[in-house]
Amino acid sequence: MNLADDIAAMPIGDVAAAFKDPRNLAVWAKIAEDIVSIAMPGPEGALACEAISLYVQWVLASGGGTISPDPDPIHDAQTTMGRGGRNA
């Protein structure tokens, strides 16, 4: 395969679906699986795709699967004396 074939095989539909639902882990994982299968078309690629799929199933089974930003990143990034930060 050459670069033009790789670009033509990119998962444009999956990327569009991911941008419509950016918090859904499963649709982003589908993009990763598509890219891995393009980059590694042999059994190694199939094994990597299966690992991605199993990870997503594990996350969904544990009650996760929604990607959400930290609601207060500035506060969470601060270190204080009481929590053992660098000034402790």
SULQUI-V608862 format. One line per field, one symbol per residue. phi: phi as a letter, one per 20 degrees, with the letter a starting at -180 (. if undefined). psi: psi as a letter, one per 30 degrees, with the letter a starting at -180 (. if undefined). burial: I if it has 24 or more other C-alpha atoms within 12 Angstrom, else O. Layout:
phi->???
psi->???
burial->???
This chain:
phi->.dffffffefefffffffffcfeefffffffffffffffcfefffffffffffffffffffeneodecfffbffffefdcffdmffef
psi->kleeeeeffkieeeeeeeffifgjeeeeeeeeeeeefeeifafeeeeeeeeeeeeeeeeefggafkkklkfieeeffkklefggafg.
burial->OOOOOOOOOOIOOIOOOOOOOOOOIIIIIIIIIIIIIIIOOOOOOOOIIOOIIOOIOOOOOOOOOOOOOOOOOOOOOOOOOOOOOOOO
